[in-house]
Structures are given as structure tokens and as C-alpha cells.
Amino acid sequence: MVEVFKTNVQCPHEAAIMLKKLGSHFPLYKINFDLEDCDRILRVQGDGITPHTIVQLLCEDNFECVVLD
């Protein structure tokens, strides 16, 4: 299963911080950002992904995060 999110993460430093945080919560998921995309894409791949939790974790650090269809 792959979930794709639109974010407002702007720079590699912010992405690295969020990758570390997400990785500690979801160590079995493959997670990456595409900051070159206009939607600053966050991709999460794994079994049993809970999009609400991922959105919540980014929002805790004042980032916007919305699930894309």
C-alpha cells in the first residue's frame, strides 16, 4: 500500500527532521519526500498505513499535510 500526501515541507533539513520522526513511529515503512514537486510530496509505503496518524505527526510540527487521491 502507498499513500501520497501534499505537504508544505520546504527544504531538505525540514524533510530530514520529519523523516526521522516518521521513521521512529513507522520503522517498517518506506518514507520519502519529493521536494521538487510543486505539492512537496510525501510518499509512505507499507502495510496498514494510517493516513490520519501521519497527518497528525506532521501537524504537531506545524506542517500542513493532506492525503492526495
C-alpha positions in Angstrom: 0.0 0.0 0.0 1.3 3.5 -0.9 -0.2 6.8 0.5 0.7 10.1 -1.1 0.5 13.4 0.8 0.7 17.1 -0.2 2.8 19.0 2.4 4.4 22.4 2.9 7.8 21.0 3.9 10.2 23.3 2.1 13.8 22.3 2.5 15.9 19.1 2.9 16.6 20.0 6.5 12.8 20.0 7.4 12.3 16.8 5.4 15.2 15.1 7.3 13.6 16.0 10.6 10.2 14.7 9.6 11.7 11.5 8.1 13.5 10.8 11.4 10.2 11.4 13.3 8.1 9.3 10.9 10.8 6.6 10.8 10.8 6.3 14.6 7.0 5.8 14.6 6.9 3.6 11.5 10.2 1.7 11.2 8.9 -0.8 8.6 7.6 1.8 6.2 9.5 3.2 3.2 9.1 7.0 3.5 10.4 9.8 1.3 9.8 13.4 0.2 9.8 14.8 -3.3 10.5 18.5 -2.6 11.0 19.1 -6.3 7.3 18.5 -6.9 5.0 21.6 -6.5 3.0 19.7 -3.9 6.1 18.8 -1.8 5.1 15.2 -1.9 5.4 12.8 1.0 5.2 9.1 0.0 4.7 6.4 2.5 4.8 2.7 1.5 3.9 -0.1 3.9 1.2 -2.4 5.2 -1.5 -0.9 7.4 -0.8 2.7 6.8 -2.9 5.1 8.9 -3.0 8.4 7.0 -4.6 10.2 9.9 -1.6 9.4 12.2 0.8 10.6 9.5 -1.1 13.9 9.0 -1.2 14.4 12.8 2.6 13.8 13.2 3.4 16.5 10.6 0.8 18.9 12.1 2.4 18.5 15.5 5.5 20.2 13.9 3.4 22.9 12.3 3.5 21.4 8.8 0.5 21.1 6.5 -0.3 17.6 5.3 -3.2 16.4 3.2 -3.8 13.0 1.7 -3.9 13.0 -2.2 -6.1 10.8 -4.2 
